[in-house]
Amino acid sequence: MQFASFSDFLAMGGYGFYVWLSFGSCALILLGIFFSSWFDSKQLKSAIREQMAREARIKQAREEAKA
């Protein structure tokens, strides 16, 4: 489908509001999913680092108790 002008493209034959609203809402949802996943992965990596540090402290304390 070809449009005569850029304003005709934005109008989408009278359905522009619905078309651009659906594109915008889809973009917002995808951005929300991306940032939520990014935040969750940061939290998970932090929890793993804390767990590894805790296990290292426990291992060190056990070795000191044996000595």
PDB file of N, CA, C and O in Angstrom:
ATOM      1  N   MET A   1       0.851  -1.177   0.000  1.00  0.00           N
ATOM      2  CA  MET A   1       0.000   0.000   0.000  1.00  0.00           C
ATOM      3  C   MET A   1       0.889   1.230   0.000  1.00  0.00           C
ATOM      4  O   MET A   1       1.804   1.336   0.817  1.00  0.00           O
ATOM      5  N   GLN A   2       0.631   2.148  -0.899  1.00  0.00           N
ATOM      6  CA  GLN A   2       1.413   3.368  -0.986  1.00  0.00           C
ATOM      7  C   GLN A   2       0.570   4.548  -0.519  1.00  0.00           C
ATOM      8  O   GLN A   2      -0.648   4.578  -0.691  1.00  0.00           O
ATOM      9  N   PHE A   3       1.253   5.507   0.072  1.00  0.00           N
ATOM     10  CA  PHE A   3       0.578   6.705   0.579  1.00  0.00           C
ATOM     11  C   PHE A   3       1.064   7.912  -0.204  1.00  0.00           C
ATOM     12  O   PHE A   3       2.220   7.971  -0.624  1.00  0.00           O
ATOM     13  N   ALA A   4       0.170   8.872  -0.394  1.00  0.00           N
ATOM     14  CA  ALA A   4       0.496  10.061  -1.175  1.00  0.00           C
ATOM     15  C   ALA A   4       1.411  11.002  -0.407  1.00  0.00           C
ATOM     16  O   ALA A   4       2.218  11.707  -1.012  1.00  0.00           O
ATOM     17  N   SER A   5       1.296  11.025   0.923  1.00  0.00           N
ATOM     18  CA  SER A   5       2.127  11.923   1.722  1.00  0.00           C
ATOM     19  C   SER A   5       2.382  11.281   3.082  1.00  0.00           C
ATOM     20  O   SER A   5       1.812  10.244   3.423  1.00  0.00           O
ATOM     21  N   PHE A   6       3.246  11.922   3.835  1.00  0.00           N
ATOM     22  CA  PHE A   6       3.565  11.409   5.163  1.00  0.00           C
ATOM     23  C   PHE A   6       2.356  11.505   6.093  1.00  0.00           C
ATOM     24  O   PHE A   6       2.155  10.634   6.939  1.00  0.00           O
ATOM     25  N   SER A   7       1.553  12.556   5.943  1.00  0.00           N
ATOM     26  CA  SER A   7       0.357  12.689   6.777  1.00  0.00           C
ATOM     27  C   SER A   7      -0.661  11.593   6.453  1.00  0.00           C
ATOM     28  O   SER A   7      -1.370  11.124   7.343  1.00  0.00           O
ATOM     29  N   ASP A   8      -0.737  11.182   5.179  1.00  0.00           N
ATOM     30  CA  ASP A   8      -1.597  10.050   4.829  1.00  0.00           C
ATOM     31  C   ASP A   8      -1.072   8.763   5.456  1.00  0.00           C
ATOM     32  O   ASP A   8      -1.848   7.909   5.884  1.00  0.00           O
ATOM     33  N   PHE A   9       0.240   8.635   5.504  1.00  0.00           N
ATOM     34  CA  PHE A   9       0.838   7.472   6.153  1.00  0.00           C
ATOM     35  C   PHE A   9       0.473   7.442   7.628  1.00  0.00           C
ATOM     36  O   PHE A   9       0.101   6.394   8.156  1.00  0.00           O
ATOM     37  N   LEU A  10       0.577   8.591   8.302  1.00  0.00           N
ATOM     38  CA  LEU A  10       0.236   8.640   9.723  1.00  0.00           C
ATOM     39  C   LEU A  10      -1.248   8.402   9.956  1.00  0.00           C
ATOM     40  O   LEU A  10      -1.629   7.809  10.965  1.00  0.00           O
ATOM     41  N   ALA A  11      -2.097   8.864   9.023  1.00  0.00           N
ATOM     42  CA  ALA A  11      -3.540   8.692   9.174  1.00  0.00           C
ATOM     43  C   ALA A  11      -3.972   7.253   8.935  1.00  0.00           C
ATOM     44  O   ALA A  11      -4.997   6.824   9.464  1.00  0.00           O
ATOM     45  N   MET A  12      -3.211   6.500   8.150  1.00  0.00           N
ATOM     46  CA  MET A  12      -3.485   5.086   7.860  1.00  0.00           C
ATOM     47  C   MET A  12      -4.926   4.867   7.401  1.00  0.00           C
ATOM     48  O   MET A  12      -5.599   3.939   7.851  1.00  0.00           O
ATOM     49  N   GLY A  13      -5.378   5.714   6.520  1.00  0.00           N
ATOM     50  CA  GLY A  13      -6.718   5.538   5.966  1.00  0.00           C
ATOM     51  C   GLY A  13      -7.828   5.719   6.984  1.00  0.00           C
ATOM     52  O   GLY A  13      -8.887   5.101   6.869  1.00  0.00           O
ATOM     53  N   GLY A  14      -7.592   6.562   7.982  1.00  0.00           N
ATOM     54  CA  GLY A  14      -8.598   6.796   9.016  1.00  0.00           C
ATOM     55  C   GLY A  14      -8.429   5.918  10.245  1.00  0.00           C
ATOM     56  O   GLY A  14      -9.124   6.112  11.242  1.00  0.00           O
ATOM     57  N   TYR A  15      -7.525   4.963  10.190  1.00  0.00           N
ATOM     58  CA  TYR A  15      -7.299   4.056  11.321  1.00  0.00           C
ATOM     59  C   TYR A  15      -5.977   4.333  12.032  1.00  0.00           C
ATOM     60  O   TYR A  15      -5.505   3.510  12.817  1.00  0.00           O
ATOM     61  N   GLY A  16      -5.394   5.468  11.762  1.00  0.00           N
ATOM     62  CA  GLY A  16      -4.085   5.798  12.320  1.00  0.00           C
ATOM     63  C   GLY A  16      -4.044   5.775  13.833  1.00  0.00           C
ATOM     64  O   GLY A  16      -3.076   5.294  14.422  1.00  0.00           O
ATOM     65  N   PHE A  17      -5.093   6.293  14.472  1.00  0.00           N
ATOM     66  CA  PHE A  17      -5.115   6.324  15.936  1.00  0.00           C
ATOM     67  C   PHE A  17      -4.974   4.909  16.497  1.00  0.00           C
ATOM     68  O   PHE A  17      -4.185   4.678  17.414  1.00  0.00           O
ATOM     69  N   TYR A  18      -5.726   3.979  15.957  1.00  0.00           N
ATOM     70  CA  TYR A  18      -5.694   2.600  16.458  1.00  0.00           C
ATOM     71  C   TYR A  18      -4.380   1.903  16.106  1.00  0.00           C
ATOM     72  O   TYR A  18      -3.829   1.150  16.908  1.00  0.00           O
ATOM     73  N   VAL A  19      -3.894   2.164  14.907  1.00  0.00           N
ATOM     74  CA  VAL A  19      -2.639   1.537  14.478  1.00  0.00           C
ATOM     75  C   VAL A  19      -1.490   2.010  15.349  1.00  0.00           C
ATOM     76  O   VAL A  19      -0.730   1.192  15.867  1.00  0.00           O
ATOM     77  N   TRP A  20      -1.351   3.322  15.519  1.00  0.00           N
ATOM     78  CA  TRP A  20      -0.225   3.845  16.287  1.00  0.00           C
ATOM     79  C   TRP A  20      -0.387   3.582  17.777  1.00  0.00           C
ATOM     80  O   TRP A  20       0.603   3.432  18.493  1.00  0.00           O
ATOM     81  N   LEU A  21      -1.631   3.524  18.247  1.00  0.00           N
ATOM     82  CA  LEU A  21      -1.858   3.149  19.644  1.00  0.00           C
ATOM     83  C   LEU A  21      -1.419   1.708  19.887  1.00  0.00           C
ATOM     84  O   LEU A  21      -0.819   1.409  20.920  1.00  0.00           O
ATOM     85  N   SER A  22      -1.707   0.826  18.957  1.00  0.00           N
ATOM     86  CA  SER A  22      -1.290  -0.577  19.130  1.00  0.00           C
ATOM     87  C   SER A  22       0.228  -0.711  19.041  1.00  0.00           C
ATOM     88  O   SER A  22       0.827  -1.461  19.812  1.00  0.00           O
ATOM     89  N   PHE A  23       0.858   0.008  18.110  1.00  0.00           N
ATOM     90  CA  PHE A  23       2.324  -0.023  18.038  1.00  0.00           C
ATOM     91  C   PHE A  23       2.946   0.546  19.313  1.00  0.00           C
ATOM     92  O   PHE A  23       3.901  -0.020  19.845  1.00  0.00           O
ATOM     93  N   GLY A  24       2.415   1.647  19.796  1.00  0.00           N
ATOM     94  CA  GLY A  24       2.953   2.268  21.008  1.00  0.00           C
ATOM     95  C   GLY A  24       2.792   1.386  22.234  1.00  0.00           C
ATOM     96  O   GLY A  24       3.723   1.237  23.027  1.00  0.00           O
ATOM     97  N   SER A  25       1.596   0.796  22.391  1.00  0.00           N
ATOM     98  CA  SER A  25       1.386  -0.065  23.555  1.00  0.00           C
ATOM     99  C   SER A  25       2.265  -1.306  23.485  1.00  0.00           C
ATOM    100  O   SER A  25       2.777  -1.766  24.505  1.00  0.00           O
ATOM    101  N   CYS A  26       2.441  -1.846  22.284  1.00  0.00           N
ATOM    102  CA  CYS A  26       3.325  -3.008  22.120  1.00  0.00           C
ATOM    103  C   CYS A  26       4.764  -2.637  22.478  1.00  0.00           C
ATOM    104  O   CYS A  26       5.454  -3.399  23.155  1.00  0.00           O
ATOM    105  N   ALA A  27       5.210  -1.473  22.025  1.00  0.00           N
ATOM    106  CA  ALA A  27       6.572  -1.032  22.340  1.00  0.00           C
ATOM    107  C   ALA A  27       6.755  -0.846  23.841  1.00  0.00           C
ATOM    108  O   ALA A  27       7.789  -1.228  24.391  1.00  0.00           O
ATOM    109  N   LEU A  28       5.759  -0.262  24.510  1.00  0.00           N
ATOM    110  CA  LEU A  28       5.856  -0.065  25.960  1.00  0.00           C
ATOM    111  C   LEU A  28       5.894  -1.398  26.700  1.00  0.00           C
ATOM    112  O   LEU A  28       6.650  -1.564  27.657  1.00  0.00           O
ATOM    113  N   ILE A  29       5.082  -2.336  26.256  1.00  0.00           N
ATOM    114  CA  ILE A  29       5.071  -3.653  26.898  1.00  0.00           C
ATOM    115  C   ILE A  29       6.417  -4.350  26.719  1.00  0.00           C
ATOM    116  O   ILE A  29       6.955  -4.923  27.666  1.00  0.00           O
ATOM    117  N   LEU A  30       6.959  -4.300  25.499  1.00  0.00           N
ATOM    118  CA  LEU A  30       8.257  -4.941  25.261  1.00  0.00           C
ATOM    119  C   LEU A  30       9.369  -4.269  26.062  1.00  0.00           C
ATOM    120  O   LEU A  30      10.247  -4.952  26.588  1.00  0.00           O
ATOM    121  N   LEU A  31       9.340  -2.945  26.160  1.00  0.00           N
ATOM    122  CA  LEU A  31      10.337  -2.252  26.982  1.00  0.00           C
ATOM    123  C   LEU A  31      10.187  -2.625  28.449  1.00  0.00           C
ATOM    124  O   LEU A  31      11.182  -2.801  29.153  1.00  0.00           O
ATOM    125  N   GLY A  32       8.958  -2.746  28.906  1.00  0.00           N
ATOM    126  CA  GLY A  32       8.724  -3.157  30.294  1.00  0.00           C
ATOM    127  C   GLY A  32       9.265  -4.540  30.569  1.00  0.00           C
ATOM    128  O   GLY A  32       9.881  -4.774  31.609  1.00  0.00           O
ATOM    129  N   ILE A  33       9.040  -5.463  29.641  1.00  0.00           N
ATOM    130  CA  ILE A  33       9.564  -6.823  29.792  1.00  0.00           C
ATOM    131  C   ILE A  33      11.093  -6.813  29.798  1.00  0.00           C
ATOM    132  O   ILE A  33      11.726  -7.504  30.597  1.00  0.00           O
ATOM    133  N   PHE A  34      11.682  -6.015  28.890  1.00  0.00           N
ATOM    134  CA  PHE A  34      13.141  -5.941  28.823  1.00  0.00           C
ATOM    135  C   PHE A  34      13.732  -5.423  30.130  1.00  0.00           C
ATOM    136  O   PHE A  34      14.654  -6.030  30.675  1.00  0.00           O
ATOM    137  N   PHE A  35      13.210  -4.303  30.638  1.00  0.00           N
ATOM    138  CA  PHE A  35      13.774  -3.730  31.857  1.00  0.00           C
ATOM    139  C   PHE A  35      13.477  -4.591  33.084  1.00  0.00           C
ATOM    140  O   PHE A  35      14.288  -4.650  34.007  1.00  0.00           O
ATOM    141  N   SER A  36      12.334  -5.253  33.102  1.00  0.00           N
ATOM    142  CA  SER A  36      12.032  -6.167  34.203  1.00  0.00           C
ATOM    143  C   SER A  36      13.012  -7.338  34.209  1.00  0.00           C
ATOM    144  O   SER A  36      13.513  -7.725  35.265  1.00  0.00           O
ATOM    145  N   SER A  37      13.280  -7.893  33.050  1.00  0.00           N
ATOM    146  CA  SER A  37      14.238  -9.000  32.948  1.00  0.00           C
ATOM    147  C   SER A  37      15.638  -8.551  33.331  1.00  0.00           C
ATOM    148  O   SER A  37      16.364  -9.275  34.011  1.00  0.00           O
ATOM    149  N   TRP A  38      16.012  -7.368  32.898  1.00  0.00           N
ATOM    150  CA  TRP A  38      17.331  -6.834  33.210  1.00  0.00           C
ATOM    151  C   TRP A  38      17.484  -6.638  34.717  1.00  0.00           C
ATOM    152  O   TRP A  38      18.511  -6.999  35.292  1.00  0.00           O
ATOM    153  N   PHE A  39      16.457  -6.063  35.355  1.00  0.00           N
ATOM    154  CA  PHE A  39      16.497  -5.840  36.798  1.00  0.00           C
ATOM    155  C   PHE A  39      16.538  -7.171  37.548  1.00  0.00           C
ATOM    156  O   PHE A  39      17.294  -7.317  38.509  1.00  0.00           O
ATOM    157  N   ASP A  40      15.730  -8.142  37.115  1.00  0.00           N
ATOM    158  CA  ASP A  40      15.719  -9.446  37.771  1.00  0.00           C
ATOM    159  C   ASP A  40      17.059 -10.162  37.634  1.00  0.00           C
ATOM    160  O   ASP A  40      17.512 -10.821  38.569  1.00  0.00           O
ATOM    161  N   SER A  41      17.690 -10.034  36.471  1.00  0.00           N
ATOM    162  CA  SER A  41      18.991 -10.695  36.293  1.00  0.00           C
ATOM    163  C   SER A  41      20.048 -10.047  37.180  1.00  0.00           C
ATOM    164  O   SER A  41      20.918 -10.736  37.712  1.00  0.00           O
ATOM    165  N   LYS A  42      19.980  -8.721  37.342  1.00  0.00           N
ATOM    166  CA  LYS A  42      20.921  -8.064  38.249  1.00  0.00           C
ATOM    167  C   LYS A  42      20.722  -8.554  39.673  1.00  0.00           C
ATOM    168  O   LYS A  42      21.699  -8.801  40.380  1.00  0.00           O
ATOM    169  N   GLN A  43      19.478  -8.699  40.105  1.00  0.00           N
ATOM    170  CA  GLN A  43      19.205  -9.183  41.454  1.00  0.00           C
ATOM    171  C   GLN A  43      19.674 -10.621  41.628  1.00  0.00           C
ATOM    172  O   GLN A  43      20.236 -10.970  42.666  1.00  0.00           O
ATOM    173  N   LEU A  44      19.447 -11.455  40.621  1.00  0.00           N
ATOM    174  CA  LEU A  44      19.867 -12.850  40.699  1.00  0.00           C
ATOM    175  C   LEU A  44      21.381 -12.969  40.767  1.00  0.00           C
ATOM    176  O   LEU A  44      21.902 -13.755  41.559  1.00  0.00           O
ATOM    177  N   LYS A  45      22.096 -12.201  39.953  1.00  0.00           N
ATOM    178  CA  LYS A  45      23.555 -12.224  39.994  1.00  0.00           C
ATOM    179  C   LYS A  45      24.077 -11.756  41.343  1.00  0.00           C
ATOM    180  O   LYS A  45      25.052 -12.300  41.862  1.00  0.00           O
ATOM    181  N   SER A  46      23.434 -10.757  41.904  1.00  0.00           N
ATOM    182  CA  SER A  46      23.836 -10.265  43.223  1.00  0.00           C
ATOM    183  C   SER A  46      23.601 -11.337  44.289  1.00  0.00           C
ATOM    184  O   SER A  46      24.444 -11.539  45.164  1.00  0.00           O
ATOM    185  N   ALA A  47      22.474 -12.013  44.218  1.00  0.00           N
ATOM    186  CA  ALA A  47      22.181 -13.069  45.188  1.00  0.00           C
ATOM    187  C   ALA A  47      23.172 -14.216  45.062  1.00  0.00           C
ATOM    188  O   ALA A  47      23.578 -14.797  46.069  1.00  0.00           O
ATOM    189  N   ILE A  48      23.566 -14.546  43.838  1.00  0.00           N
ATOM    190  CA  ILE A  48      24.551 -15.614  43.632  1.00  0.00           C
ATOM    191  C   ILE A  48      25.901 -15.211  44.208  1.00  0.00           C
ATOM    192  O   ILE A  48      26.572 -16.022  44.845  1.00  0.00           O
ATOM    193  N   ARG A  49      26.306 -13.952  43.987  1.00  0.00           N
ATOM    194  CA  ARG A  49      27.575 -13.474  44.561  1.00  0.00           C
ATOM    195  C   ARG A  49      27.540 -13.529  46.083  1.00  0.00           C
ATOM    196  O   ARG A  49      28.519 -13.934  46.711  1.00  0.00           O
ATOM    197  N   GLU A  50      26.423 -13.125  46.680  1.00  0.00           N
ATOM    198  CA  GLU A  50      26.295 -13.170  48.135  1.00  0.00           C
ATOM    199  C   GLU A  50      26.356 -14.606  48.647  1.00  0.00           C
ATOM    200  O   GLU A  50      26.998 -14.876  49.662  1.00  0.00           O
ATOM    201  N   GLN A  51      25.694 -15.526  47.949  1.00  0.00           N
ATOM    202  CA  GLN A  51      25.714 -16.932  48.357  1.00  0.00           C
ATOM    203  C   GLN A  51      27.118 -17.514  48.262  1.00  0.00           C
ATOM    204  O   GLN A  51      27.547 -18.252  49.149  1.00  0.00           O
ATOM    205  N   MET A  52      27.835 -17.185  47.193  1.00  0.00           N
ATOM    206  CA  MET A  52      29.208 -17.685  47.048  1.00  0.00           C
ATOM    207  C   MET A  52      30.108 -17.122  48.134  1.00  0.00           C
ATOM    208  O   MET A  52      30.946 -17.847  48.669  1.00  0.00           O
ATOM    209  N   ALA A  53      29.955 -15.846  48.473  1.00  0.00           N
ATOM    210  CA  ALA A  53      30.754 -15.250  49.538  1.00  0.00           C
ATOM    211  C   ALA A  53      30.425 -15.894  50.885  1.00  0.00           C
ATOM    212  O   ALA A  53      31.319 -16.146  51.694  1.00  0.00           O
ATOM    213  N   ARG A  54      29.146 -16.156  51.119  1.00  0.00           N
ATOM    214  CA  ARG A  54      28.721 -16.801  52.366  1.00  0.00           C
ATOM    215  C   ARG A  54      29.314 -18.202  52.468  1.00  0.00           C
ATOM    216  O   ARG A  54      29.800 -18.594  53.529  1.00  0.00           O
ATOM    217  N   GLU A  55      29.278 -18.956  51.376  1.00  0.00           N
ATOM    218  CA  GLU A  55      29.841 -20.306  51.389  1.00  0.00           C
ATOM    219  C   GLU A  55      31.351 -20.272  51.596  1.00  0.00           C
ATOM    220  O   GLU A  55      31.903 -21.150  52.260  1.00  0.00           O
ATOM    221  N   ALA A  56      32.024 -19.267  51.036  1.00  0.00           N
ATOM    222  CA  ALA A  56      33.472 -19.143  51.238  1.00  0.00           C
ATOM    223  C   ALA A  56      33.787 -18.829  52.692  1.00  0.00           C
ATOM    224  O   ALA A  56      34.755 -19.352  53.246  1.00  0.00           O
ATOM    225  N   ARG A  57      32.974 -17.976  53.317  1.00  0.00           N
ATOM    226  CA  ARG A  57      33.190 -17.664  54.736  1.00  0.00           C
ATOM    227  C   ARG A  57      32.962 -18.896  55.608  1.00  0.00           C
ATOM    228  O   ARG A  57      33.701 -19.125  56.565  1.00  0.00           O
ATOM    229  N   ILE A  58      31.953 -19.681  55.285  1.00  0.00           N
ATOM    230  CA  ILE A  58      31.675 -20.897  56.059  1.00  0.00           C
ATOM    231  C   ILE A  58      32.820 -21.887  55.895  1.00  0.00           C
ATOM    232  O   ILE A  58      33.253 -22.501  56.871  1.00  0.00           O
ATOM    233  N   LYS A  59      33.311 -22.046  54.677  1.00  0.00           N
ATOM    234  CA  LYS A  59      34.423 -22.966  54.419  1.00  0.00           C
ATOM    235  C   LYS A  59      35.677 -22.515  55.166  1.00  0.00           C
ATOM    236  O   LYS A  59      36.399 -23.333  55.734  1.00  0.00           O
ATOM    237  N   GLN A  60      35.927 -21.201  55.157  1.00  0.00           N
ATOM    238  CA  GLN A  60      37.101 -20.677  55.853  1.00  0.00           C
ATOM    239  C   GLN A  60      36.961 -20.880  57.360  1.00  0.00           C
ATOM    240  O   GLN A  60      37.936 -21.222  58.029  1.00  0.00           O
ATOM    241  N   ALA A  61      35.781 -20.676  57.891  1.00  0.00           N
ATOM    242  CA  ALA A  61      35.573 -20.857  59.328  1.00  0.00           C
ATOM    243  C   ALA A  61      35.757 -22.330  59.717  1.00  0.00           C
ATOM    244  O   ALA A  61      36.300 -22.622  60.783  1.00  0.00           O
ATOM    245  N   ARG A  62      35.314 -23.249  58.871  1.00  0.00           N
ATOM    246  CA  ARG A  62      35.498 -24.669  59.165  1.00  0.00           C
ATOM    247  C   ARG A  62      36.970 -25.046  59.140  1.00  0.00           C
ATOM    248  O   ARG A  62      37.429 -25.823  59.977  1.00  0.00           O
ATOM    249  N   GLU A  63      37.724 -24.491  58.166  1.00  0.00           N
ATOM    250  CA  GLU A  63      39.155 -24.787  58.093  1.00  0.00           C
ATOM    251  C   GLU A  63      39.893 -24.216  59.300  1.00  0.00           C
ATOM    252  O   GLU A  63      40.823 -24.842  59.807  1.00  0.00           O
ATOM    253  N   GLU A  64      39.489 -23.033  59.764  1.00  0.00           N
ATOM    254  CA  GLU A  64      40.128 -22.441  60.937  1.00  0.00           C
ATOM    255  C   GLU A  64      39.796 -23.230  62.190  1.00  0.00           C
ATOM    256  O   GLU A  64      40.619 -23.329  63.100  1.00  0.00           O
ATOM    257  N   ALA A  65      38.592 -23.794  62.246  1.00  0.00           N
ATOM    258  CA  ALA A  65      38.189 -24.577  63.421  1.00  0.00           C
ATOM    259  C   ALA A  65      38.973 -25.890  63.490  1.00  0.00           C
ATOM    260  O   ALA A  65      39.255 -26.384  64.581  1.00  0.00           O
ATOM    261  N   LYS A  66      39.324 -26.455  62.332  1.00  0.00           N
ATOM    262  CA  LYS A  66      40.093 -27.706  62.306  1.00  0.00           C
ATOM    263  C   LYS A  66      41.539 -27.459  62.713  1.00  0.00           C
ATOM    264  O   LYS A  66      42.181 -28.356  63.260  1.00  0.00           O
ATOM    265  N   ALA A  67      42.065 -26.268  62.461  1.00  0.00           N
ATOM    266  CA  ALA A  67      43.476 -26.003  62.718  1.00  0.00           C
ATOM    267  C   ALA A  67      43.754 -25.657  64.137  1.00  0.00           C
ATOM    268  O   ALA A  67      44.905 -25.409  64.498  1.00  0.00           O
TER     269      ALA A  67
END
